[in-house]
Amino acid sequence: MVKLNKIYTRTGDDGTTGLVDGSRRSKSDARMCAIGDVDEANSALGIAISALERSGFDAAIVAGLRRVQNDLFDLGADIATPGEDFAPSEMALRIVASQVDWLEASIDTANEQLDPLTSFILPGGSEAAAALHLARAITRRAEREMVAASVVESLNPLAMAYINRLSDYLFVLTRLVNKGQGGDILWVPGASR
């Protein structure tokens, strides 16, 4: 259990932050940038969830996104744990195959309810879908930061798979949300020439 008695510690005033193993890194380190982008994606999901709840969308979609929010904390902990051993343990919270499998099954279930794509989709539609598109784009940035960090040191391959599947999951959810709100906004190549 996590217990936070004090919010500020002053240990980061020198521009560093601690990892799970106790080592310190610059806050501009690639690993730390990836953790920050995962946190930003999670915050964007919070906005999307609020929009979905205001719009009265299916509680199952909200429940799935809340599950993802929790998984994103797991992902942040995984990225914050350096090393080559990616097996979960009492001291190392790691993304596991069942978390990736859940995303894949959820993508398949949502995609079965959608018509095939005929064009690229412009981010937007309903407020909830627009918020999901933003979360998807931030998730893609988090993935790029994780890839950059993995060039320098090892990251859990299942964490890499999770972040990649997450953006796909958010994409199909935007389509599902927009399906009930007038449909996708399709890109028309060269429309304003």
C-alpha positions as CSV (number, residue, x, y, z in Angstrom):
1,M,0.0,0.0,0.0
2,V,1.2,3.5,-0.9
3,K,1.1,6.0,1.9
4,L,1.9,9.7,1.3
5,N,2.1,11.8,4.4
6,K,4.0,14.7,2.8
7,I,3.5,16.0,-0.7
8,Y,6.8,17.9,-1.0
9,T,10.1,16.4,-0.1
10,R,12.6,19.0,-1.5
11,T,14.7,16.1,-2.9
12,G,13.9,17.1,-6.4
13,D,14.9,20.7,-6.0
14,D,18.3,19.9,-7.7
15,G,16.5,18.7,-10.9
16,T,16.6,15.0,-10.1
17,T,14.0,12.5,-9.1
18,G,14.2,9.0,-7.6
19,L,13.5,5.7,-9.3
20,V,12.2,2.6,-7.6
21,D,15.7,1.2,-7.0
22,G,16.7,4.4,-5.1
23,S,18.8,5.8,-7.9
24,R,18.4,9.4,-8.9
25,R,17.9,10.7,-12.5
26,S,17.6,14.0,-14.1
27,K,14.0,15.0,-14.6
28,S,14.9,15.5,-18.3
29,D,16.1,11.8,-18.6
30,A,14.4,9.8,-21.3
31,R,12.9,7.4,-18.8
32,M,11.5,10.3,-16.7
33,C,10.1,11.9,-19.9
34,A,8.3,8.7,-20.7
35,I,6.9,8.5,-17.1
36,G,5.7,12.1,-17.5
37,D,3.9,11.5,-20.8
38,V,2.2,8.4,-19.3
39,D,1.0,10.6,-16.5
40,E,-0.2,13.2,-19.0
41,A,-2.1,10.5,-20.9
42,N,-3.7,9.4,-17.7
43,S,-4.8,12.9,-16.9
44,A,-6.3,13.3,-20.4
45,L,-8.2,10.1,-19.9
46,G,-9.7,11.7,-16.7
47,I,-11.0,14.5,-18.9
48,A,-12.4,12.0,-21.4
49,I,-14.1,10.0,-18.6
50,S,-15.7,13.2,-17.3
51,A,-17.0,14.0,-20.7
52,L,-18.4,10.5,-21.2
53,E,-20.1,10.6,-17.8
54,R,-21.7,14.0,-18.6
55,S,-23.0,12.6,-21.9
56,G,-24.5,9.5,-20.2
57,F,-22.4,7.0,-22.2
58,D,-22.3,3.3,-21.4
59,A,-20.9,2.7,-18.0
60,A,-18.9,-0.2,-19.4
61,I,-16.8,2.2,-21.5
62,V,-16.1,4.3,-18.4
63,A,-15.3,1.2,-16.4
64,G,-12.8,0.1,-19.0
65,L,-11.1,3.5,-19.1
66,R,-10.9,3.5,-15.3
67,R,-9.2,0.1,-15.5
68,V,-6.7,1.7,-18.0
69,Q,-6.1,4.6,-15.7
70,N,-5.1,2.1,-13.0
71,D,-2.9,0.2,-15.5
72,L,-1.2,3.5,-16.4
73,F,0.0,3.8,-12.8
74,D,1.3,0.3,-13.1
75,L,3.0,1.3,-16.3
76,G,4.6,4.3,-14.7
77,A,5.9,2.1,-11.9
78,D,7.2,-0.4,-14.4
79,I,9.1,2.4,-16.3
80,A,10.4,3.7,-13.0
81,T,12.0,0.3,-12.2
82,P,15.3,-0.1,-14.0
83,G,16.9,-3.4,-14.6
84,E,16.8,-6.4,-17.0
85,D,14.4,-8.6,-15.0
86,F,10.8,-7.9,-16.1
87,A,9.1,-10.5,-13.9
88,P,6.7,-8.9,-11.4
89,S,7.7,-9.3,-7.8
90,E,7.0,-7.8,-4.4
91,M,9.5,-5.0,-5.2
92,A,8.8,-4.6,-8.9
93,L,5.4,-3.8,-10.4
94,R,5.5,-4.8,-14.0
95,I,3.0,-4.8,-16.9
96,V,2.0,-8.4,-17.5
97,A,0.6,-10.2,-20.5
98,S,-3.0,-10.3,-19.2
99,Q,-3.1,-6.5,-19.2
100,V,-2.1,-6.5,-22.9
101,D,-4.5,-9.3,-23.6
102,W,-7.4,-7.3,-22.0
103,L,-6.7,-4.4,-24.3
104,E,-6.6,-6.6,-27.4
105,A,-9.9,-8.3,-26.5
106,S,-11.5,-4.9,-25.8
107,I,-10.3,-3.6,-29.2
108,D,-11.7,-6.6,-30.9
109,T,-15.1,-6.3,-29.1
110,A,-15.4,-2.6,-29.9
111,N,-14.2,-3.0,-33.5
112,E,-16.9,-5.7,-34.2
113,Q,-19.5,-2.9,-33.6
114,L,-18.0,-0.5,-36.2
115,D,-18.1,-0.3,-40.0
116,P,-14.8,-0.6,-41.8
117,L,-12.8,2.6,-42.3
118,T,-13.1,4.3,-45.7
119,S,-10.8,7.2,-44.9
120,F,-8.5,8.6,-42.1
121,I,-10.5,10.2,-39.3
122,L,-10.1,13.8,-38.2
123,P,-9.9,14.1,-34.4
124,G,-13.2,15.4,-33.1
125,G,-16.9,14.6,-33.2
126,S,-18.5,14.7,-29.8
127,E,-16.8,16.3,-26.8
128,A,-16.1,12.9,-25.3
129,A,-14.7,11.6,-28.6
130,A,-12.5,14.7,-29.0
131,A,-11.1,14.1,-25.4
132,L,-10.4,10.5,-26.3
133,H,-8.6,11.6,-29.5
134,L,-6.4,13.9,-27.4
135,A,-5.7,11.1,-24.9
136,R,-4.8,8.8,-27.9
137,A,-2.4,11.4,-29.3
138,I,-0.7,11.9,-25.9
139,T,-0.5,8.1,-25.6
140,R,1.4,8.0,-28.9
141,R,3.8,10.6,-27.5
142,A,4.3,8.5,-24.4
143,E,5.1,5.5,-26.7
144,R,7.7,7.6,-28.6
145,E,9.3,8.6,-25.3
146,M,9.4,5.0,-24.2
147,V,11.0,3.9,-27.4
148,A,13.6,6.7,-27.0
149,A,14.3,5.5,-23.4
150,S,14.5,1.9,-24.6
151,V,17.4,2.8,-27.0
152,V,19.5,3.8,-24.0
153,E,18.4,1.0,-21.5
154,S,16.0,-1.9,-21.4
155,L,12.3,-1.5,-20.8
156,N,9.8,-4.2,-20.3
157,P,8.7,-5.5,-23.7
158,L,5.2,-6.0,-22.3
159,A,5.1,-2.3,-21.2
160,M,6.0,-1.4,-24.8
161,A,3.2,-3.6,-26.2
162,Y,0.7,-2.2,-23.7
163,I,1.3,1.4,-24.7
164,N,1.1,0.5,-28.3
165,R,-2.2,-1.3,-27.9
166,L,-3.6,1.5,-25.7
167,S,-3.5,4.0,-28.5
168,D,-5.4,1.5,-30.7
169,Y,-7.9,0.9,-28.0
170,L,-8.5,4.7,-27.6
171,F,-8.9,5.0,-31.4
172,V,-11.6,2.4,-31.6
173,L,-13.4,3.9,-28.6
174,T,-13.5,7.3,-30.3
175,R,-15.1,5.7,-33.3
176,L,-17.6,3.8,-31.0
177,V,-18.5,7.0,-29.1
178,N,-18.9,9.0,-32.4
179,K,-21.0,6.2,-33.9
180,G,-23.8,7.2,-31.5
181,Q,-23.2,11.0,-32.1
182,G,-23.3,11.4,-35.9
183,G,-20.4,9.3,-37.0
184,D,-16.7,9.9,-37.6
185,I,-15.4,13.0,-39.2
186,L,-13.6,11.8,-42.3
187,W,-10.5,13.3,-43.8
188,V,-11.1,14.5,-47.4
189,P,-7.6,14.7,-49.0
190,G,-7.0,18.1,-50.7
191,A,-10.5,19.4,-49.8
192,S,-9.4,23.0,-49.3
193,R,-7.1,23.3,-52.3
